[in-house]
Amino acid sequence: MSNLSNVNPKHIDLLTAALRSPSAHNAQPWKIKPLADQVTYELHYDHNDYLPEDPDDRDAYLTMGAFAENLELEAPNYGFKTDITPVFTRNGEDMYIAKVTISEDPNPVKGILNEWVPRRVTNRNHYTKQPLTQELIEKLQEYNNVLIEPIKLKKIVMEASMLSWANPRFVHDLAVWYRSSLDAPDGFSSKLMNISPLATLLIKFAFWRGHFKSKLLQRLYSTRDVSMFTAAPMAAVLTAKDMKPETLFEAGRNLLRSWVVINALGYSYHPFSIAIDEKLTAPKVAAVANVAVPVALYRVGVAKKAPEVHSNRKTLESVLI
Ligand SMILES: Cc1cc2nc3c(=O)[nH]c(=O)nc-3n(C[C@H](O)[C@H](O)[C@H](O)COP(=O)(O)O)c2cc1C
């Protein structure tokens, strides 16, 4: 018998829609455990083999917070509402993140975030210089973002990118989640990352060597990323008060809301996590943005075109416990 039969059939479409949530490296580390009452689900995070170059589990908790928010925003689209209670207990490699109760809502109230959450997407194309509207700026500030001109972070992003390519753990993570097939249910392909055949060859060389030892190669690879970053009209630093799991989970919810509102107002979003991931550059981002704890960095702007391919997702059945 399929383990889908443990899920309340009325919830299948909603839970499937929630799987469109973003995750670092498109790793989709979430696991969902349906309980016998048919309305409650445990949301777990599988720590095993996830992202070795995420030692503080920052990306992991952000991803799980984004997932919870994605689920909550999708609920009214299917005639439901959710009640999400953070838990955070750990048992070996398994982290029980939150308890989610789904209940029917005959009169769901839907706003722009509910309408746009299914269309949220990462856009890694070039952005125009069209400035952000005041409405978008205010929304992003409301969700704990500090906005900053990308040029102010140029050196730091270059340093972070070069350090990343020199770092065997970073390259190992990429190699683990890199997929040659466009049909793979998780991970990312060159097409998805919008990188040229030449850049793909270089990446494969890095996978083979374990890292880019030569500064020239590090710089070569980083320059395109940095020029894309600085060409955007704005960068946003998502902030939090500390790095506790529950704080990062809340920040993940803000990350998702920021992303959806950016897309809803006609703009695009592209994360640049490296500058926060690198221990040497994260404090520099904090200093330039004048924030205590930066937890995510992204560029925001009007993209010149839509993404050519869309990321895939695992099936609901495969993420059920
Ligand atoms: C916490 C987090 C960190 C991410 N960091 C990066 C990043 O540094 N660079 C990047 O290109 N995409 C990054 N992404 C985007 C994911 O790769 C993307 O969400 C995933 O591939 C699914 O694609 P989609 O967002 O288009 O649905 C990040 C996403 C999350 C949630």
PDBQT file of the ligand as one rigid body, heavy atoms in Angstrom, charges set to zero:
ROOT
HETATM    1  C1  LIG A 401      18.161  29.305   1.901  1.00  0.00    +0.000 C 
HETATM    2  C2  LIG A 401      18.342  29.331   0.403  1.00  0.00    +0.000 A 
HETATM    3  C3  LIG A 401      19.580  29.665  -0.137  1.00  0.00    +0.000 A 
HETATM    4  C4  LIG A 401      19.769  29.717  -1.525  1.00  0.00    +0.000 A 
HETATM    5  N1  LIG A 401      21.000  30.093  -2.036  1.00  0.00    +0.000 NA
HETATM    6  C5  LIG A 401      21.152  30.193  -3.380  1.00  0.00    +0.000 A 
HETATM    7  C6  LIG A 401      22.371  30.698  -3.935  1.00  0.00    +0.000 A 
HETATM    8  O1  LIG A 401      23.308  31.037  -3.223  1.00  0.00    +0.000 OA
HETATM    9  N2  LIG A 401      22.484  30.810  -5.271  1.00  0.00    +0.000 N 
HETATM   10  C7  LIG A 401      21.454  30.462  -6.118  1.00  0.00    +0.000 A 
HETATM   11  O2  LIG A 401      21.610  30.594  -7.333  1.00  0.00    +0.000 OA
HETATM   12  N3  LIG A 401      20.277  29.994  -5.620  1.00  0.00    +0.000 NA
HETATM   13  C8  LIG A 401      20.107  29.863  -4.288  1.00  0.00    +0.000 A 
HETATM   14  N4  LIG A 401      18.895  29.440  -3.775  1.00  0.00    +0.000 N 
HETATM   15  C9  LIG A 401      17.799  29.156  -4.696  1.00  0.00    +0.000 C 
HETATM   16  C10 LIG A 401      17.559  27.664  -4.887  1.00  0.00    +0.000 C 
HETATM   17  O3  LIG A 401      18.593  27.086  -5.659  1.00  0.00    +0.000 OA
HETATM   18  C11 LIG A 401      16.188  27.498  -5.553  1.00  0.00    +0.000 C 
HETATM   19  O4  LIG A 401      15.221  27.948  -4.668  1.00  0.00    +0.000 OA
HETATM   20  C12 LIG A 401      15.873  26.076  -5.926  1.00  0.00    +0.000 C 
HETATM   21  O5  LIG A 401      16.764  25.628  -6.917  1.00  0.00    +0.000 OA
HETATM   22  C13 LIG A 401      14.437  25.935  -6.459  1.00  0.00    +0.000 C 
HETATM   23  O6  LIG A 401      14.211  26.776  -7.567  1.00  0.00    +0.000 OA
HETATM   24  P1  LIG A 401      13.065  27.888  -7.553  1.00  0.00    +0.000 P 
HETATM   25  O7  LIG A 401      13.398  28.863  -6.472  1.00  0.00    +0.000 OA
HETATM   26  O8  LIG A 401      13.112  28.519  -8.904  1.00  0.00    +0.000 OA
HETATM   27  O9  LIG A 401      11.751  27.203  -7.274  1.00  0.00    +0.000 OA
HETATM   28  C14 LIG A 401      18.684  29.396  -2.390  1.00  0.00    +0.000 A 
HETATM   29  C15 LIG A 401      17.433  29.064  -1.829  1.00  0.00    +0.000 A 
HETATM   30  C16 LIG A 401      17.262  29.033  -0.460  1.00  0.00    +0.000 A 
HETATM   31  C17 LIG A 401      15.909  28.683   0.115  1.00  0.00    +0.000 C 
ENDROOT
TORSDOF 0
